[in-house]
Amino acid sequence: MPAKKKGARRRASAVRREVRSHLLIIECDSAKLASQGLHLGRAFSEFVKAVLPKKRIAIVPTSTEKKLNEDLAKVFEQYGCFRTVLIVGHSNAAGLVLTADSDSLRPWATVGRWVSIFRPELLFLAACEAGQSEAVRNVFDSVDTLRQIYGSPVTLYKMHTAPMGVILFMLLSRGKINPELAKALRIAHYMLTGGQLFRWRRNEPGPGQELKGKLWDAVGNALDFGPWDLLERLIPTHRPR
């Protein structure tokens, strides 16, 4: 490759890195999440801004699709692209409840198209069954910049979101995720609470890998015994009568 073209590519890459903000959080049907005590994106945003004040973080609560479209446009105008996106909401393997004015699920491919403007590299889905292979495949197909997706292949309970928060904080504070540490954390959390968190890379659920993806879905379902607290079972909390 000619040196001139190589130099131009490096400069373009450097510009993209300079303008990329750190984290975009989208809380789907945020009023409902707040009423259920599940507005986890807001709580995480406040914590990170207090500990890492220099990080460029934006949070978008959703109500209607029209308002969401306007809010995302404003965020893009102010922050540009984001390296990481966190979506919090109610979902299943077929789709996500994106806004309060919609009674139906929005397919994961549609969800991907909503966030594709921000050209994220990593996506965290704090939503039920969002880590199943069909869901992540459809998102990958809609966002060509995505490299990794984190999500639960089964029902996600509030107590099961802790590893996602820790891995996200690791990414924001260090600039990268230690894969071995993140894997150990996910395994330990399953043993302690029953929570599952899959990490999918782009090539893993894609064309030719559908059967392998289904096998991982089956593994997730087979290991799903609901939430538990191993420490509570081993060391019962004695409360006064």
N, C-alpha and C positions, 0 to 999 in steps of 0.2 A: 504493500500500500504506500503511495507517495507520502512523504513527510508532511506536506501541506494538508492533506486530508486527515492524517492522524492528529495533527495539531488542532484542526478545526473541531474534530470530534471530542478531543480532550477539553477544549474550551466550552463547548456546548454542554458536556457532562458536568463541568465545574459550575456552570451557571445554574443548571438544574439543582445541583446539591445546595448551592447557596440560597436559593429561593424556597426550598422545600421546608415547610413548617413541620412541627414534631408530631402533633396528635390532634385528630378531629374526632369528637365524640358525638354520636347521634343517639338521642333517647327517643325511641318510637312510642307515640301516644304517651307523652311524658306525664300528663295529668293522671292517667291511670296508674302508671308506674309509681308515682309519688304517693297515691292513695294506698298502694299495696306495700309501701316501704321498699320498693325496688328501684328507686332512682339512683342506681349505683354509679352511673356516669358522672352525675353532678358531684357526688361525694368524692369520687376518685379525682375529678378535676380540681376540686378545692384543695385536696391533700397535696397533689403534685405541684400546684401553683405555689403553695406555701413552702414546700421543701425545695422545689426547683424553679424559682421565680423567673429564670431566664428562658425557660422553654416556651415555645409558641404553641399554645393549646387553645382550641376553640370548641365550644359545646353548642349543639343545636337541638333544642327540644322540639318535638313535632306535635302539631295539632291537626292541620289540614294539609293536603298535598299542595295546594296553591301557596300556602304560607311556607311550607317546606322548600318549595322551589325558590321562593324569594329569599329565604334565609340562607340557603346553600349558595345562591348567587352572591349575596353580601359577604359571606365568609370567604368565598373564592376571591372576590375583589380585594379583601383586606389581607388574607393570608397566602393566597396562591395555592400551590399543591401541598399535600401532606404526605409524609413518609408512612404514617400509620393511621388507621381508622379503627375506632371501637364503636360497635353498634350494640345497643341494649334494647331488648324488646321481647315480645311474645311471638313464638313461631313454632313451626314443625318442619319436617324435612322438605315439605312442598313450598313453603314460603314464610313471609314475615308480615305481621300486622304493622304496617309502616306508619300510619297516621290514624287519628281518632275518627275521621270522617269516612273511613272505609270499613265495611263489615267483612270484607273478604281479604284473604292473604294475598300479598303481592309476591309473585314468583321470585325465587332467588336470582334469576337472571335479570329481572327488573330492578331488584335491589342493587345488583352490581352496576347496572347502568346509571343509577342515581349517584353512586360514589365514584364512577370512573373518571369524572371530570377532574378529580383531585389526584389522579395517577398514584395511588398508594402502592407501597411495596408489601406491607403487612396489614392483615385484617383480623381483628379479634371480634368474635360473635358471641356475646353474652345473651344467648337465646336458646330455647329448647330445640334439640335435634338439628341444630345448625351445623354440627360437625359431621353429619352423614355425607357419604361420598357423592350422592346426586346433588345435594345442596351446594357443596363446595365446587363441584365440577361446573355447575351453572354459573356460579360467581366468577370463577377463573375465566370462563369463556367470555364473560362480559367486561372483565377488567384485565387488559393485556399487560399491565405493569406489575400485577400481583405476583409475589414470589412465595408467600406463605399465608395460610389461614389457620387460625386457632378456633376451635369450637367443640362443644359437647355433642356426641352422637346420640345422647339420650336426654331425658328430662333434666333440665338444669335448675337446681335449687339454689337459693341465695347463699347458703353455706358453701356451695361448690364453686363460687366465683373467685375465691381467694387466690388460687394459683395463677389465674389469668391476670389479676391485679399485680401480683409479685413479678411475673414475667414482663408485663408492660412497664413496671417501674424499673426493672433491670435494663430494659431497652432504652428508656428515657434517660436514665442516670449514667449508663455506660456507653450508650450509642450502639450496642449490639446485644444479642441474646447468646448466653453461653448454653449451647445445646445440651451438653451433658448435665449441667446443673438444672436446666429446665426439665429435662426428662426425669431426673431423680425427684424433683419437686412434684411432678405430676403423678408418679408412682406412689410416693409417700402419701400424697393427699388422697388418692384412691383408697389406700389401706386404712387411713384414719377416718375418712368420711363417706367413701363410696362415690365420690365425684370423679367424673371422667373428663379429660381434656385432650382431644386429639390435635396433633399438628400435621397439617397437610402441605406438602410442597407441590408446585404447579404440575409436575409430571406424574404425580402419584395417582390422582383419580381420573386422569385424562383418557383420550382414545387408546384403546388396547388394554386399559387397566380397569375396565368396568367390573370384571369378575373379582379382581383383587380388592377393589373398593367395596363390593358387596360383602366379601369375606370379613373385612374390617368392620362393616356395619353389624354383621352377625356377632362378631366378637364383642362389640360394644353392648349390644342387646343382651348377650349371654352374661355379661358381667354386671348388668344393671339390677341391683337389688334394693334400689332406693337409698336414701341417706341414712347414715348411722354415725355415731360418735364413739370411736374405739376407746378413746381416753376415758370417757364417761363410763364405759362398760368395765374397763380395767380398774379404774379408780373412781368408784361412785361418789358423787358429791353428797355429803351428808348435810341435809338441811334441817334446821330446827323445826320441831313439830308445833 
